[in-house]
């Protein structure tokens, strides 16, 4: 998950009820590209540690993905 720590830190500082980010904005925060599967498979964005370890970046920051 170290690759996604910058995203977790960024999201931890955000307030409000919703936040909309483009793939490009997420990659800017990460300082790296998202994997091709993030573009191709909506399941990549599933919430919770049982889904994928990278999802802890937003779940642990108090956010969840609703739509991709």
PDB file with one MODEL, atoms N, CA, C and O in Angstrom:
MODEL        1
ATOM      1  N   UNK A   1       0.817  -1.195   0.000  1.00  0.00           N
ATOM      2  CA  UNK A   1       0.000   0.000   0.000  1.00  0.00           C
ATOM      3  C   UNK A   1       0.860   1.257   0.000  1.00  0.00           C
ATOM      4  O   UNK A   1       0.311   2.347  -0.168  1.00  0.00           O
ATOM      5  N   UNK A   2       2.156   1.171   0.176  1.00  0.00           N
ATOM      6  CA  UNK A   2       2.999   2.360   0.221  1.00  0.00           C
ATOM      7  C   UNK A   2       2.792   3.275  -0.978  1.00  0.00           C
ATOM      8  O   UNK A   2       2.859   4.497  -0.847  1.00  0.00           O
ATOM      9  N   UNK A   3       2.543   2.696  -2.136  1.00  0.00           N
ATOM     10  CA  UNK A   3       2.302   3.504  -3.336  1.00  0.00           C
ATOM     11  C   UNK A   3       1.096   4.408  -3.146  1.00  0.00           C
ATOM     12  O   UNK A   3       1.043   5.502  -3.709  1.00  0.00           O
ATOM     13  N   UNK A   4       0.123   3.956  -2.354  1.00  0.00           N
ATOM     14  CA  UNK A   4      -1.127   4.689  -2.192  1.00  0.00           C
ATOM     15  C   UNK A   4      -1.171   5.546  -0.930  1.00  0.00           C
ATOM     16  O   UNK A   4      -2.191   6.170  -0.635  1.00  0.00           O
ATOM     17  N   UNK A   5      -0.064   5.576  -0.186  1.00  0.00           N
ATOM     18  CA  UNK A   5      -0.006   6.400   1.019  1.00  0.00           C
ATOM     19  C   UNK A   5      -0.200   7.889   0.720  1.00  0.00           C
ATOM     20  O   UNK A   5      -0.883   8.564   1.489  1.00  0.00           O
ATOM     21  N   UNK A   6       0.368   8.428  -0.358  1.00  0.00           N
ATOM     22  CA  UNK A   6       0.087   9.840  -0.663  1.00  0.00           C
ATOM     23  C   UNK A   6      -1.407  10.118  -0.874  1.00  0.00           C
ATOM     24  O   UNK A   6      -1.901  11.184  -0.507  1.00  0.00           O
ATOM     25  N   UNK A   7      -2.111   9.167  -1.457  1.00  0.00           N
ATOM     26  CA  UNK A   7      -3.556   9.337  -1.636  1.00  0.00           C
ATOM     27  C   UNK A   7      -4.261   9.313  -0.290  1.00  0.00           C
ATOM     28  O   UNK A   7      -5.157  10.120  -0.043  1.00  0.00           O
ATOM     29  N   UNK A   8      -3.868   8.408   0.569  1.00  0.00           N
ATOM     30  CA  UNK A   8      -4.467   8.346   1.905  1.00  0.00           C
ATOM     31  C   UNK A   8      -4.220   9.651   2.658  1.00  0.00           C
ATOM     32  O   UNK A   8      -5.137  10.192   3.277  1.00  0.00           O
ATOM     33  N   UNK A   9      -3.000  10.156   2.612  1.00  0.00           N
ATOM     34  CA  UNK A   9      -2.680  11.418   3.290  1.00  0.00           C
ATOM     35  C   UNK A   9      -3.494  12.578   2.722  1.00  0.00           C
ATOM     36  O   UNK A   9      -4.001  13.414   3.469  1.00  0.00           O
ATOM     37  N   UNK A  10      -3.613  12.620   1.414  1.00  0.00           N
ATOM     38  CA  UNK A  10      -4.390  13.672   0.755  1.00  0.00           C
ATOM     39  C   UNK A  10      -5.859  13.616   1.184  1.00  0.00           C
ATOM     40  O   UNK A  10      -6.454  14.631   1.546  1.00  0.00           O
ATOM     41  N   UNK A  11      -6.422  12.423   1.135  1.00  0.00           N
ATOM     42  CA  UNK A  11      -7.835  12.273   1.485  1.00  0.00           C
ATOM     43  C   UNK A  11      -8.095  12.519   2.960  1.00  0.00           C
ATOM     44  O   UNK A  11      -9.172  12.988   3.331  1.00  0.00           O
ATOM     45  N   UNK A  12      -7.124  12.210   3.804  1.00  0.00           N
ATOM     46  CA  UNK A  12      -7.282  12.436   5.248  1.00  0.00           C
ATOM     47  C   UNK A  12      -7.468  13.905   5.577  1.00  0.00           C
ATOM     48  O   UNK A  12      -8.064  14.248   6.598  1.00  0.00           O
ATOM     49  N   UNK A  13      -6.958  14.772   4.712  1.00  0.00           N
ATOM     50  CA  UNK A  13      -7.046  16.215   4.946  1.00  0.00           C
ATOM     51  C   UNK A  13      -8.306  16.829   4.358  1.00  0.00           C
ATOM     52  O   UNK A  13      -8.611  17.991   4.628  1.00  0.00           O
ATOM     53  N   UNK A  14      -9.033  16.075   3.566  1.00  0.00           N
ATOM     54  CA  UNK A  14     -10.246  16.586   2.924  1.00  0.00           C
ATOM     55  C   UNK A  14     -11.436  16.491   3.872  1.00  0.00           C
ATOM     56  O   UNK A  14     -11.554  15.549   4.656  1.00  0.00           O
ATOM     57  N   UNK A  15     -12.306  17.477   3.785  1.00  0.00           N
ATOM     58  CA  UNK A  15     -13.530  17.475   4.582  1.00  0.00           C
ATOM     59  C   UNK A  15     -14.726  17.552   3.641  1.00  0.00           C
ATOM     60  O   UNK A  15     -14.582  17.830   2.451  1.00  0.00           O
ATOM     61  N   UNK A  16     -15.873  17.309   4.182  1.00  0.00           N
ATOM     62  CA  UNK A  16     -17.095  17.382   3.395  1.00  0.00           C
ATOM     63  C   UNK A  16     -17.735  16.017   3.261  1.00  0.00           C
ATOM     64  O   UNK A  16     -17.269  15.026   3.823  1.00  0.00           O
ATOM     65  N   UNK A  17     -18.807  15.993   2.506  1.00  0.00           N
ATOM     66  CA  UNK A  17     -19.579  14.764   2.337  1.00  0.00           C
ATOM     67  C   UNK A  17     -19.249  14.025   1.051  1.00  0.00           C
ATOM     68  O   UNK A  17     -19.509  12.827   0.938  1.00  0.00           O
ATOM     69  N   UNK A  18     -18.679  14.731   0.083  1.00  0.00           N
ATOM     70  CA  UNK A  18     -18.337  14.069  -1.170  1.00  0.00           C
ATOM     71  C   UNK A  18     -17.129  14.763  -1.791  1.00  0.00           C
ATOM     72  O   UNK A  18     -16.825  15.923  -1.510  1.00  0.00           O
ATOM     73  N   UNK A  19     -16.470  14.015  -2.631  1.00  0.00           N
ATOM     74  CA  UNK A  19     -15.295  14.508  -3.329  1.00  0.00           C
ATOM     75  C   UNK A  19     -15.241  13.795  -4.668  1.00  0.00           C
ATOM     76  O   UNK A  19     -15.364  12.572  -4.733  1.00  0.00           O
ATOM     77  N   UNK A  20     -15.062  14.543  -5.715  1.00  0.00           N
ATOM     78  CA  UNK A  20     -14.972  13.965  -7.055  1.00  0.00           C
ATOM     79  C   UNK A  20     -13.557  14.201  -7.567  1.00  0.00           C
ATOM     80  O   UNK A  20     -13.061  15.328  -7.570  1.00  0.00           O
ATOM     81  N   UNK A  21     -12.912  13.107  -8.003  1.00  0.00           N
ATOM     82  CA  UNK A  21     -11.561  13.203  -8.549  1.00  0.00           C
ATOM     83  C   UNK A  21     -11.487  12.443  -9.859  1.00  0.00           C
ATOM     84  O   UNK A  21     -12.108  11.392 -10.018  1.00  0.00           O
ATOM     85  N   UNK A  22     -10.724  12.981 -10.792  1.00  0.00           N
ATOM     86  CA  UNK A  22     -10.483  12.268 -12.038  1.00  0.00           C
ATOM     87  C   UNK A  22      -9.318  11.303 -11.831  1.00  0.00           C
ATOM     88  O   UNK A  22      -8.579  11.405 -10.853  1.00  0.00           O
ATOM     89  N   UNK A  23      -9.168  10.374 -12.756  1.00  0.00           N
ATOM     90  CA  UNK A  23      -8.013   9.480 -12.694  1.00  0.00           C
ATOM     91  C   UNK A  23      -6.729  10.301 -12.728  1.00  0.00           C
ATOM     92  O   UNK A  23      -5.773   9.992 -12.017  1.00  0.00           O
ATOM     93  N   UNK A  24      -6.707  11.327 -13.538  1.00  0.00           N
ATOM     94  CA  UNK A  24      -5.520  12.171 -13.663  1.00  0.00           C
ATOM     95  C   UNK A  24      -5.203  12.884 -12.356  1.00  0.00           C
ATOM     96  O   UNK A  24      -4.035  13.012 -11.990  1.00  0.00           O
ATOM     97  N   UNK A  25      -6.217  13.342 -11.657  1.00  0.00           N
ATOM     98  CA  UNK A  25      -5.994  13.995 -10.364  1.00  0.00           C
ATOM     99  C   UNK A  25      -5.444  13.006  -9.342  1.00  0.00           C
ATOM    100  O   UNK A  25      -4.550  13.341  -8.564  1.00  0.00           O
ATOM    101  N   UNK A  26      -5.975  11.803  -9.346  1.00  0.00           N
ATOM    102  CA  UNK A  26      -5.481  10.776  -8.427  1.00  0.00           C
ATOM    103  C   UNK A  26      -4.024  10.460  -8.736  1.00  0.00           C
ATOM    104  O   UNK A  26      -3.206  10.334  -7.825  1.00  0.00           O
ATOM    105  N   UNK A  27      -3.701  10.333 -10.009  1.00  0.00           N
ATOM    106  CA  UNK A  27      -2.319  10.054 -10.399  1.00  0.00           C
ATOM    107  C   UNK A  27      -1.390  11.203 -10.016  1.00  0.00           C
ATOM    108  O   UNK A  27      -0.235  10.973  -9.657  1.00  0.00           O
ATOM    109  N   UNK A  28      -1.877  12.416 -10.087  1.00  0.00           N
ATOM    110  CA  UNK A  28      -1.084  13.562  -9.666  1.00  0.00           C
ATOM    111  C   UNK A  28      -0.770  13.491  -8.176  1.00  0.00           C
ATOM    112  O   UNK A  28       0.357  13.760  -7.761  1.00  0.00           O
ATOM    113  N   UNK A  29      -1.751  13.134  -7.386  1.00  0.00           N
ATOM    114  CA  UNK A  29      -1.548  12.978  -5.942  1.00  0.00           C
ATOM    115  C   UNK A  29      -0.565  11.837  -5.669  1.00  0.00           C
ATOM    116  O   UNK A  29       0.307  11.955  -4.809  1.00  0.00           O
ATOM    117  N   UNK A  30      -0.709  10.749  -6.395  1.00  0.00           N
ATOM    118  CA  UNK A  30       0.165   9.589  -6.204  1.00  0.00           C
ATOM    119  C   UNK A  30       1.585   9.859  -6.693  1.00  0.00           C
ATOM    120  O   UNK A  30       2.548   9.297  -6.171  1.00  0.00           O
ATOM    121  N   UNK A  31       1.706  10.718  -7.692  1.00  0.00           N
ATOM    122  CA  UNK A  31       2.998  10.898  -8.327  1.00  0.00           C
ATOM    123  C   UNK A  31       3.384   9.697  -9.167  1.00  0.00           C
ATOM    124  O   UNK A  31       4.563   9.456  -9.422  1.00  0.00           O
ATOM    125  N   UNK A  32       2.384   8.951  -9.591  1.00  0.00           N
ATOM    126  CA  UNK A  32       2.586   7.720 -10.355  1.00  0.00           C
ATOM    127  C   UNK A  32       1.289   7.387 -11.079  1.00  0.00           C
ATOM    128  O   UNK A  32       0.227   7.917 -10.753  1.00  0.00           O
ATOM    129  N   UNK A  33       1.389   6.515 -12.050  1.00  0.00           N
ATOM    130  CA  UNK A  33       0.209   6.083 -12.798  1.00  0.00           C
ATOM    131  C   UNK A  33      -0.574   5.033 -12.025  1.00  0.00           C
ATOM    132  O   UNK A  33      -0.010   4.238 -11.273  1.00  0.00           O
ATOM    133  N   UNK A  34      -1.870   5.051 -12.227  1.00  0.00           N
ATOM    134  CA  UNK A  34      -2.703   3.962 -11.730  1.00  0.00           C
ATOM    135  C   UNK A  34      -2.456   2.741 -12.613  1.00  0.00           C
ATOM    136  O   UNK A  34      -2.083   2.886 -13.777  1.00  0.00           O
ATOM    137  N   UNK A  35      -2.659   1.547 -12.073  1.00  0.00           N
ATOM    138  CA  UNK A  35      -2.511   0.367 -12.923  1.00  0.00           C
ATOM    139  C   UNK A  35      -3.607   0.325 -13.982  1.00  0.00           C
ATOM    140  O   UNK A  35      -4.673   0.914 -13.804  1.00  0.00           O
ATOM    141  N   UNK A  36      -3.346  -0.363 -15.068  1.00  0.00           N
ATOM    142  CA  UNK A  36      -4.336  -0.476 -16.146  1.00  0.00           C
ATOM    143  C   UNK A  36      -5.654  -1.044 -15.636  1.00  0.00           C
ATOM    144  O   UNK A  36      -6.718  -0.684 -16.139  1.00  0.00           O
ATOM    145  N   UNK A  37      -5.595  -1.921 -14.649  1.00  0.00           N
ATOM    146  CA  UNK A  37      -6.819  -2.523 -14.107  1.00  0.00           C
ATOM    147  C   UNK A  37      -7.721  -1.482 -13.453  1.00  0.00           C
ATOM    148  O   UNK A  37      -8.935  -1.679 -13.405  1.00  0.00           O
ATOM    149  N   UNK A  38      -7.167  -0.384 -12.949  1.00  0.00           N
ATOM    150  CA  UNK A  38      -7.979   0.674 -12.342  1.00  0.00           C
ATOM    151  C   UNK A  38      -8.861   1.349 -13.383  1.00  0.00           C
ATOM    152  O   UNK A  38      -9.956   1.816 -13.070  1.00  0.00           O
ATOM    153  N   UNK A  39      -8.382   1.398 -14.620  1.00  0.00           N
ATOM    154  CA  UNK A  39      -9.145   1.973 -15.721  1.00  0.00           C
ATOM    155  C   UNK A  39     -10.139   0.972 -16.299  1.00  0.00           C
ATOM    156  O   UNK A  39     -11.215   1.347 -16.766  1.00  0.00           O
ATOM    157  N   UNK A  40      -9.773  -0.280 -16.262  1.00  0.00           N
ATOM    158  CA  UNK A  40     -10.549  -1.296 -16.965  1.00  0.00           C
ATOM    159  C   UNK A  40     -11.627  -1.967 -16.116  1.00  0.00           C
ATOM    160  O   UNK A  40     -12.692  -2.309 -16.629  1.00  0.00           O
ATOM    161  N   UNK A  41     -11.362  -2.157 -14.823  1.00  0.00           N
ATOM    162  CA  UNK A  41     -12.259  -2.937 -13.967  1.00  0.00           C
ATOM    163  C   UNK A  41     -12.812  -2.092 -12.821  1.00  0.00           C
ATOM    164  O   UNK A  41     -12.055  -1.699 -11.934  1.00  0.00           O
ATOM    165  N   UNK A  42     -14.099  -1.809 -12.820  1.00  0.00           N
ATOM    166  CA  UNK A  42     -14.686  -1.062 -11.704  1.00  0.00           C
ATOM    167  C   UNK A  42     -14.465  -1.743 -10.349  1.00  0.00           C
ATOM    168  O   UNK A  42     -14.433  -1.071  -9.319  1.00  0.00           O
ATOM    169  N   UNK A  43     -14.316  -3.054 -10.345  1.00  0.00           N
ATOM    170  CA  UNK A  43     -14.092  -3.782  -9.089  1.00  0.00           C
ATOM    171  C   UNK A  43     -12.786  -3.352  -8.412  1.00  0.00           C
ATOM    172  O   UNK A  43     -12.630  -3.527  -7.204  1.00  0.00           O
ATOM    173  N   UNK A  44     -11.854  -2.797  -9.179  1.00  0.00           N
ATOM    174  CA  UNK A  44     -10.607  -2.307  -8.596  1.00  0.00           C
ATOM    175  C   UNK A  44     -10.901  -1.252  -7.538  1.00  0.00           C
ATOM    176  O   UNK A  44     -10.131  -1.085  -6.592  1.00  0.00           O
ATOM    177  N   UNK A  45     -11.996  -0.551  -7.691  1.00  0.00           N
ATOM    178  CA  UNK A  45     -12.373   0.552  -6.806  1.00  0.00           C
ATOM    179  C   UNK A  45     -13.271   0.121  -5.653  1.00  0.00           C
ATOM    180  O   UNK A  45     -13.817   0.971  -4.949  1.00  0.00           O
ATOM    181  N   UNK A  46     -13.430  -1.170  -5.450  1.00  0.00           N
ATOM    182  CA  UNK A  46     -14.272  -1.668  -4.353  1.00  0.00           C
ATOM    183  C   UNK A  46     -13.724  -1.173  -3.016  1.00  0.00           C
ATOM    184  O   UNK A  46     -12.517  -0.986  -2.857  1.00  0.00           O
ATOM    185  N   UNK A  47     -14.611  -0.967  -2.076  1.00  0.00           N
ATOM    186  CA  UNK A  47     -14.241  -0.475  -0.752  1.00  0.00           C
ATOM    187  C   UNK A  47     -13.946  -1.639   0.190  1.00  0.00           C
ATOM    188  O   UNK A  47     -14.579  -2.691   0.103  1.00  0.00           O
ATOM    189  N   UNK A  48     -13.001  -1.449   1.073  1.00  0.00           N
ATOM    190  CA  UNK A  48     -12.740  -2.415   2.122  1.00  0.00           C
ATOM    191  C   UNK A  48     -11.496  -3.238   1.907  1.00  0.00           C
ATOM    192  O   UNK A  48     -11.109  -3.526   0.774  1.00  0.00           O
ATOM    193  N   UNK A  49     -10.868  -3.617   3.015  1.00  0.00           N
ATOM    194  CA  UNK A  49      -9.617  -4.359   2.939  1.00  0.00           C
ATOM    195  C   UNK A  49      -9.784  -5.744   2.351  1.00  0.00           C
ATOM    196  O   UNK A  49      -8.828  -6.296   1.808  1.00  0.00           O
ATOM    197  N   UNK A  50     -10.960  -6.316   2.442  1.00  0.00           N
ATOM    198  CA  UNK A  50     -11.187  -7.627   1.848  1.00  0.00           C
ATOM    199  C   UNK A  50     -11.255  -7.535   0.329  1.00  0.00           C
ATOM    200  O   UNK A  50     -11.052  -8.529  -0.369  1.00  0.00           O
ATOM    201  N   UNK A  51     -11.541  -6.340  -0.180  1.00  0.00           N
ATOM    202  CA  UNK A  51     -11.608  -6.151  -1.630  1.00  0.00           C
ATOM    203  C   UNK A  51     -10.192  -6.102  -2.190  1.00  0.00           C
ATOM    204  O   UNK A  51      -9.805  -6.971  -2.971  1.00  0.00           O
ATOM    205  N   UNK A  52      -9.436  -5.120  -1.810  1.00  0.00           N
ATOM    206  CA  UNK A  52      -8.064  -4.938  -2.282  1.00  0.00           C
ATOM    207  C   UNK A  52      -7.310  -4.112  -1.250  1.00  0.00           C
ATOM    208  O   UNK A  52      -7.887  -3.227  -0.618  1.00  0.00           O
ATOM    209  N   UNK A  53      -6.040  -4.395  -1.079  1.00  0.00           N
ATOM    210  CA  UNK A  53      -5.261  -3.629  -0.099  1.00  0.00           C
ATOM    211  C   UNK A  53      -5.157  -2.154  -0.454  1.00  0.00           C
ATOM    212  O   UNK A  53      -5.116  -1.305   0.437  1.00  0.00           O
ATOM    213  N   UNK A  54      -5.115  -1.837  -1.748  1.00  0.00           N
ATOM    214  CA  UNK A  54      -5.004  -0.427  -2.124  1.00  0.00           C
ATOM    215  C   UNK A  54      -6.242   0.368  -1.698  1.00  0.00           C
ATOM    216  O   UNK A  54      -6.164   1.583  -1.517  1.00  0.00           O
ATOM    217  N   UNK A  55      -7.375  -0.307  -1.537  1.00  0.00           N
ATOM    218  CA  UNK A  55      -8.589   0.405  -1.119  1.00  0.00           C
ATOM    219  C   UNK A  55      -8.466   0.964   0.292  1.00  0.00           C
ATOM    220  O   UNK A  55      -9.236   1.845   0.675  1.00  0.00           O
ATOM    221  N   UNK A  56      -7.508   0.465   1.072  1.00  0.00           N
ATOM    222  CA  UNK A  56      -7.297   1.012   2.410  1.00  0.00           C
ATOM    223  C   UNK A  56      -6.891   2.478   2.353  1.00  0.00           C
ATOM    224  O   UNK A  56      -7.084   3.215   3.320  1.00  0.00           O
ATOM    225  N   UNK A  57      -6.330   2.905   1.226  1.00  0.00           N
ATOM    226  CA  UNK A  57      -5.936   4.309   1.089  1.00  0.00           C
ATOM    227  C   UNK A  57      -7.126   5.222   1.310  1.00  0.00           C
ATOM    228  O   UNK A  57      -7.009   6.224   2.016  1.00  0.00           O
ATOM    229  N   UNK A  58      -8.260   4.901   0.725  1.00  0.00           N
ATOM    230  CA  UNK A  58      -9.427   5.775   0.924  1.00  0.00           C
ATOM    231  C   UNK A  58     -10.275   5.345   2.108  1.00  0.00           C
ATOM    232  O   UNK A  58     -10.847   6.198   2.787  1.00  0.00           O
ATOM    233  N   UNK A  59     -10.373   4.064   2.373  1.00  0.00           N
ATOM    234  CA  UNK A  59     -11.191   3.597   3.498  1.00  0.00           C
ATOM    235  C   UNK A  59     -10.599   4.084   4.832  1.00  0.00           C
ATOM    236  O   UNK A  59     -11.324   4.595   5.685  1.00  0.00           O
ATOM    237  N   UNK A  60      -9.302   3.925   5.001  1.00  0.00           N
ATOM    238  CA  UNK A  60      -8.660   4.369   6.238  1.00  0.00           C
ATOM    239  C   UNK A  60      -8.675   5.882   6.406  1.00  0.00           C
ATOM    240  O   UNK A  60      -8.544   6.393   7.518  1.00  0.00           O
ATOM    241  N   UNK A  61      -8.835   6.592   5.297  1.00  0.00           N
ATOM    242  CA  UNK A  61      -8.938   8.056   5.349  1.00  0.00           C
ATOM    243  C   UNK A  61     -10.379   8.508   5.617  1.00  0.00           C
ATOM    244  O   UNK A  61     -10.648   9.704   5.733  1.00  0.00           O
ATOM    245  N   UNK A  62     -11.299   7.543   5.713  1.00  0.00           N
ATOM    246  CA  UNK A  62     -12.685   7.867   6.009  1.00  0.00           C
ATOM    247  C   UNK A  62     -13.569   8.093   4.800  1.00  0.00           C
ATOM    248  O   UNK A  62     -14.654   8.661   4.926  1.00  0.00           O
ATOM    249  N   UNK A  63     -13.123   7.657   3.624  1.00  0.00           N
ATOM    250  CA  UNK A  63     -13.882   7.836   2.404  1.00  0.00           C
ATOM    251  C   UNK A  63     -14.261   6.491   1.798  1.00  0.00           C
ATOM    252  O   UNK A  63     -13.676   5.462   2.136  1.00  0.00           O
ATOM    253  N   UNK A  64     -15.229   6.507   0.915  1.00  0.00           N
ATOM    254  CA  UNK A  64     -15.561   5.310   0.142  1.00  0.00           C
ATOM    255  C   UNK A  64     -15.888   5.732  -1.283  1.00  0.00           C
ATOM    256  O   UNK A  64     -16.356   6.842  -1.534  1.00  0.00           O
ATOM    257  N   UNK A  65     -15.629   4.825  -2.196  1.00  0.00           N
ATOM    258  CA  UNK A  65     -15.923   5.077  -3.599  1.00  0.00           C
ATOM    259  C   UNK A  65     -17.376   4.699  -3.849  1.00  0.00           C
ATOM    260  O   UNK A  65     -17.812   3.605  -3.492  1.00  0.00           O
ATOM    261  N   UNK A  66     -18.113   5.602  -4.458  1.00  0.00           N
ATOM    262  CA  UNK A  66     -19.513   5.313  -4.778  1.00  0.00           C
ATOM    263  C   UNK A  66     -19.703   5.045  -6.261  1.00  0.00           C
ATOM    264  O   UNK A  66     -20.458   4.147  -6.635  1.00  0.00           O
ATOM    265  N   UNK A  67     -19.028   5.813  -7.112  1.00  0.00           N
ATOM    266  CA  UNK A  67     -19.133   5.611  -8.561  1.00  0.00           C
ATOM    267  C   UNK A  67     -17.765   5.830  -9.197  1.00  0.00           C
ATOM    268  O   UNK A  67     -16.933   6.588  -8.698  1.00  0.00           O
ATOM    269  N   UNK A  68     -17.565   5.145 -10.304  1.00  0.00           N
ATOM    270  CA  UNK A  68     -16.313   5.295 -11.049  1.00  0.00           C
ATOM    271  C   UNK A  68     -16.656   5.782 -12.441  1.00  0.00           C
ATOM    272  O   UNK A  68     -15.762   5.984 -13.262  1.00  0.00           O
TER     273      UNK A  68
ENDMDL
END
